[in-house]
Every structure is written in C-alpha cells, then in structure tokens.
Amino acid sequence: MGQVLGMISAVLILSAIYFRVGGQKNFSNGLFIVGIIGELLFIAIMIMAIFD
C-alpha cells in the first residue's frame, strides 16, 4: 500500500512540473500540493512499518 501511494505521489509531482512548464500554474500548484501530502503520508507509513 505504501509503495503505491509513493508512486502515485511521485507521478503527481512530475505532472505538476510538466504543467508548470506548459504554463498552467494554478493546476500545477494543486497537483504539487496533493503530491507533497501523498509523499508525507508515504514517509509516515514507512516509518510506522520500520518501528512496528
């Protein structure tokens, strides 16, 4: 589950960079924020798995 969340978040961040280069900054900002939140959740899941 954690690996899927991390991969989806990475794709969202890369998509945000692509759209920012294309000039769609508002859409890019939303994707970037969702991607960062997903990455933070991924890190939390991995930390819980390590210390569990």
Backbone as XML, in Angstrom:
<?xml version="1.0"?>
<chain id="A" units="angstrom">
  <residue number="1" name="MET">
    <atom name="N" x="0.828" y="-1.198" z="0.000"/>
    <atom name="CA" x="0.000" y="0.000" z="0.000"/>
    <atom name="C" x="0.866" y="1.252" z="0.000"/>
  </residue>
  <residue number="2" name="GLY">
    <atom name="N" x="1.898" y="1.242" z="0.813"/>
    <atom name="CA" x="2.758" y="2.415" z="0.892"/>
    <atom name="C" x="3.506" y="2.687" z="-0.403"/>
  </residue>
  <residue number="3" name="GLN">
    <atom name="N" x="3.943" y="1.624" z="-1.071"/>
    <atom name="CA" x="4.677" y="1.806" z="-2.321"/>
    <atom name="C" x="3.780" y="2.394" z="-3.402"/>
  </residue>
  <residue number="4" name="VAL">
    <atom name="N" x="2.525" y="1.968" z="-3.433"/>
    <atom name="CA" x="1.581" y="2.505" z="-4.423"/>
    <atom name="C" x="1.348" y="3.986" z="-4.168"/>
  </residue>
  <residue number="5" name="LEU">
    <atom name="N" x="1.166" y="4.352" z="-2.896"/>
    <atom name="CA" x="0.959" y="5.754" z="-2.543"/>
    <atom name="C" x="2.169" y="6.595" z="-2.925"/>
  </residue>
  <residue number="6" name="GLY">
    <atom name="N" x="3.364" y="6.089" z="-2.665"/>
    <atom name="CA" x="4.579" y="6.815" z="-3.025"/>
    <atom name="C" x="4.720" y="6.998" z="-4.522"/>
  </residue>
  <residue number="7" name="MET">
    <atom name="N" x="4.384" y="5.972" z="-5.291"/>
    <atom name="CA" x="4.494" y="6.055" z="-6.752"/>
    <atom name="C" x="3.473" y="7.036" z="-7.326"/>
  </residue>
  <residue number="8" name="ILE">
    <atom name="N" x="2.241" y="6.981" z="-6.835"/>
    <atom name="CA" x="1.215" y="7.916" z="-7.315"/>
    <atom name="C" x="1.609" y="9.351" z="-6.983"/>
  </residue>
  <residue number="9" name="SER">
    <atom name="N" x="2.146" y="9.572" z="-5.784"/>
    <atom name="CA" x="2.565" y="10.917" z="-5.393"/>
    <atom name="C" x="3.706" y="11.416" z="-6.269"/>
  </residue>
  <residue number="10" name="ALA">
    <atom name="N" x="4.647" y="10.532" z="-6.590"/>
    <atom name="CA" x="5.753" y="10.927" z="-7.463"/>
    <atom name="C" x="5.242" y="11.306" z="-8.848"/>
  </residue>
  <residue number="11" name="VAL">
    <atom name="N" x="4.266" y="10.557" z="-9.366"/>
    <atom name="CA" x="3.684" y="10.880" z="-10.672"/>
    <atom name="C" x="2.969" y="12.224" z="-10.618"/>
  </residue>
  <residue number="12" name="LEU">
    <atom name="N" x="2.265" y="12.507" z="-9.519"/>
    <atom name="CA" x="1.584" y="13.796" z="-9.386"/>
    <atom name="C" x="2.579" y="14.951" z="-9.369"/>
  </residue>
  <residue number="13" name="ILE">
    <atom name="N" x="3.694" y="14.775" z="-8.664"/>
    <atom name="CA" x="4.705" y="15.836" z="-8.609"/>
    <atom name="C" x="5.332" y="16.046" z="-9.981"/>
  </residue>
  <residue number="14" name="LEU">
    <atom name="N" x="5.639" y="14.964" z="-10.684"/>
    <atom name="CA" x="6.204" y="15.103" z="-12.034"/>
    <atom name="C" x="5.198" y="15.737" z="-12.992"/>
  </residue>
  <residue number="15" name="SER">
    <atom name="N" x="3.919" y="15.400" z="-12.844"/>
    <atom name="CA" x="2.885" y="16.024" z="-13.673"/>
    <atom name="C" x="2.783" y="17.512" z="-13.376"/>
  </residue>
  <residue number="16" name="ALA">
    <atom name="N" x="2.915" y="17.879" z="-12.104"/>
    <atom name="CA" x="2.867" y="19.291" z="-11.732"/>
    <atom name="C" x="4.010" y="20.057" z="-12.383"/>
  </residue>
  <residue number="17" name="ILE">
    <atom name="N" x="5.197" y="19.460" z="-12.413"/>
    <atom name="CA" x="6.339" y="20.114" z="-13.066"/>
    <atom name="C" x="6.074" y="20.266" z="-14.557"/>
  </residue>
  <residue number="18" name="TYR">
    <atom name="N" x="5.500" y="19.238" z="-15.178"/>
    <atom name="CA" x="5.183" y="19.286" z="-16.610"/>
    <atom name="C" x="4.179" y="20.399" z="-16.914"/>
  </residue>
  <residue number="19" name="PHE">
    <atom name="N" x="3.114" y="20.494" z="-16.113"/>
    <atom name="CA" x="2.105" y="21.524" z="-16.357"/>
    <atom name="C" x="2.643" y="22.919" z="-16.059"/>
  </residue>
  <residue number="20" name="ARG">
    <atom name="N" x="3.562" y="23.043" z="-15.083"/>
    <atom name="CA" x="4.143" y="24.358" z="-14.788"/>
    <atom name="C" x="4.972" y="24.837" z="-15.975"/>
  </residue>
  <residue number="21" name="VAL">
    <atom name="N" x="5.716" y="23.926" z="-16.593"/>
    <atom name="CA" x="6.494" y="24.286" z="-17.779"/>
    <atom name="C" x="5.551" y="24.676" z="-18.914"/>
  </residue>
  <residue number="22" name="GLY">
    <atom name="N" x="4.387" y="24.014" z="-18.992"/>
    <atom name="CA" x="3.402" y="24.322" z="-20.024"/>
    <atom name="C" x="2.652" y="25.614" z="-19.785"/>
  </residue>
  <residue number="23" name="GLY">
    <atom name="N" x="2.778" y="26.202" z="-18.622"/>
    <atom name="CA" x="2.161" y="27.491" z="-18.346"/>
    <atom name="C" x="0.884" y="27.440" z="-17.528"/>
  </residue>
  <residue number="24" name="GLN">
    <atom name="N" x="0.460" y="26.270" z="-17.088"/>
    <atom name="CA" x="-0.768" y="26.166" z="-16.297"/>
    <atom name="C" x="-0.408" y="26.131" z="-14.814"/>
  </residue>
  <residue number="25" name="LYS">
    <atom name="N" x="-0.163" y="27.311" z="-14.238"/>
    <atom name="CA" x="0.381" y="27.367" z="-12.884"/>
    <atom name="C" x="-0.639" y="27.000" z="-11.810"/>
  </residue>
  <residue number="26" name="ASN">
    <atom name="N" x="-1.897" y="27.402" z="-11.955"/>
    <atom name="CA" x="-2.890" y="27.084" z="-10.917"/>
    <atom name="C" x="-3.095" y="25.578" z="-10.800"/>
  </residue>
  <residue number="27" name="PHE">
    <atom name="N" x="-3.255" y="24.910" z="-11.924"/>
    <atom name="CA" x="-3.427" y="23.456" z="-11.929"/>
    <atom name="C" x="-2.174" y="22.778" z="-11.386"/>
  </residue>
  <residue number="28" name="SER">
    <atom name="N" x="-1.025" y="23.312" z="-11.743"/>
    <atom name="CA" x="0.248" y="22.761" z="-11.294"/>
    <atom name="C" x="0.386" y="22.864" z="-9.779"/>
  </residue>
  <residue number="29" name="ASN">
    <atom name="N" x="-0.019" y="23.998" z="-9.214"/>
    <atom name="CA" x="0.086" y="24.169" z="-7.760"/>
    <atom name="C" x="-0.767" y="23.146" z="-7.018"/>
  </residue>
  <residue number="30" name="GLY">
    <atom name="N" x="-1.972" y="22.890" z="-7.512"/>
    <atom name="CA" x="-2.837" y="21.903" z="-6.876"/>
    <atom name="C" x="-2.244" y="20.508" z="-6.917"/>
  </residue>
  <residue number="31" name="LEU">
    <atom name="N" x="-1.732" y="20.114" z="-8.080"/>
    <atom name="CA" x="-1.114" y="18.787" z="-8.202"/>
    <atom name="C" x="0.100" y="18.659" z="-7.293"/>
  </residue>
  <residue number="32" name="PHE">
    <atom name="N" x="0.898" y="19.722" z="-7.214"/>
    <atom name="CA" x="2.112" y="19.685" z="-6.406"/>
    <atom name="C" x="1.766" y="19.519" z="-4.928"/>
  </residue>
  <residue number="33" name="ILE">
    <atom name="N" x="0.760" y="20.241" z="-4.456"/>
    <atom name="CA" x="0.365" y="20.148" z="-3.048"/>
    <atom name="C" x="-0.147" y="18.745" z="-2.726"/>
  </residue>
  <residue number="34" name="VAL">
    <atom name="N" x="-0.990" y="18.194" z="-3.592"/>
    <atom name="CA" x="-1.502" y="16.835" z="-3.369"/>
    <atom name="C" x="-0.353" y="15.822" z="-3.394"/>
  </residue>
  <residue number="35" name="GLY">
    <atom name="N" x="0.604" y="16.009" z="-4.299"/>
    <atom name="CA" x="1.757" y="15.111" z="-4.369"/>
    <atom name="C" x="2.615" y="15.162" z="-3.120"/>
  </residue>
  <residue number="36" name="ILE">
    <atom name="N" x="2.847" y="16.361" z="-2.592"/>
    <atom name="CA" x="3.651" y="16.503" z="-1.373"/>
    <atom name="C" x="2.945" y="15.855" z="-0.182"/>
  </residue>
  <residue number="37" name="ILE">
    <atom name="N" x="1.631" y="16.053" z="-0.069"/>
    <atom name="CA" x="0.882" y="15.419" z="1.022"/>
    <atom name="C" x="0.978" y="13.897" z="0.908"/>
  </residue>
  <residue number="38" name="GLY">
    <atom name="N" x="0.865" y="13.376" z="-0.300"/>
    <atom name="CA" x="0.996" y="11.934" z="-0.506"/>
    <atom name="C" x="2.371" y="11.417" z="-0.129"/>
  </residue>
  <residue number="39" name="GLU">
    <atom name="N" x="3.405" y="12.168" z="-0.476"/>
    <atom name="CA" x="4.769" y="11.749" z="-0.112"/>
    <atom name="C" x="4.955" y="11.751" z="1.404"/>
  </residue>
  <residue number="40" name="LEU">
    <atom name="N" x="4.387" y="12.738" z="2.091"/>
    <atom name="CA" x="4.487" y="12.771" z="3.552"/>
    <atom name="C" x="3.765" y="11.576" z="4.177"/>
  </residue>
  <residue number="41" name="LEU">
    <atom name="N" x="2.604" y="11.220" z="3.629"/>
    <atom name="CA" x="1.902" y="10.027" z="4.115"/>
    <atom name="C" x="2.718" y="8.766" z="3.847"/>
  </residue>
  <residue number="42" name="PHE">
    <atom name="N" x="3.366" y="8.703" z="2.686"/>
    <atom name="CA" x="4.220" y="7.564" z="2.350"/>
    <atom name="C" x="5.364" y="7.434" z="3.354"/>
  </residue>
  <residue number="43" name="ILE">
    <atom name="N" x="5.997" y="8.545" z="3.689"/>
    <atom name="CA" x="7.088" y="8.525" z="4.667"/>
    <atom name="C" x="6.572" y="8.061" z="6.027"/>
  </residue>
  <residue number="44" name="ALA">
    <atom name="N" x="5.389" y="8.550" z="6.422"/>
    <atom name="CA" x="4.815" y="8.140" z="7.706"/>
    <atom name="C" x="4.526" y="6.639" z="7.725"/>
  </residue>
  <residue number="45" name="ILE">
    <atom name="N" x="4.000" y="6.103" z="6.630"/>
    <atom name="CA" x="3.717" y="4.665" z="6.555"/>
    <atom name="C" x="5.011" y="3.864" z="6.646"/>
  </residue>
  <residue number="46" name="MET">
    <atom name="N" x="6.062" y="4.319" z="5.979"/>
    <atom name="CA" x="7.334" y="3.597" z="6.022"/>
    <atom name="C" x="7.948" y="3.643" z="7.421"/>
  </residue>
  <residue number="47" name="ILE">
    <atom name="N" x="7.841" y="4.776" z="8.103"/>
    <atom name="CA" x="8.373" y="4.878" z="9.467"/>
    <atom name="C" x="7.599" y="3.951" z="10.401"/>
  </residue>
  <residue number="48" name="MET">
    <atom name="N" x="6.273" y="3.914" z="10.251"/>
    <atom name="CA" x="5.473" y="3.005" z="11.084"/>
    <atom name="C" x="5.835" y="1.550" z="10.804"/>
  </residue>
  <residue number="49" name="ALA">
    <atom name="N" x="6.107" y="1.219" z="9.549"/>
    <atom name="CA" x="6.466" y="-0.157" z="9.205"/>
    <atom name="C" x="7.827" y="-0.535" z="9.793"/>
  </residue>
  <residue number="50" name="ILE">
    <atom name="N" x="8.752" y="0.415" z="9.822"/>
    <atom name="CA" x="10.086" y="0.133" z="10.359"/>
    <atom name="C" x="10.024" y="-0.112" z="11.865"/>
  </residue>
  <residue number="51" name="PHE">
    <atom name="N" x="9.271" y="0.729" z="12.579"/>
    <atom name="CA" x="9.255" y="0.650" z="14.042"/>
    <atom name="C" x="8.148" y="-0.240" z="14.592"/>
  </residue>
  <residue number="52" name="ASP">
    <atom name="N" x="7.416" y="-0.903" z="13.730"/>
    <atom name="CA" x="6.328" y="-1.755" z="14.207"/>
    <atom name="C" x="6.835" y="-3.127" z="14.605"/>
  </residue>
</chain>
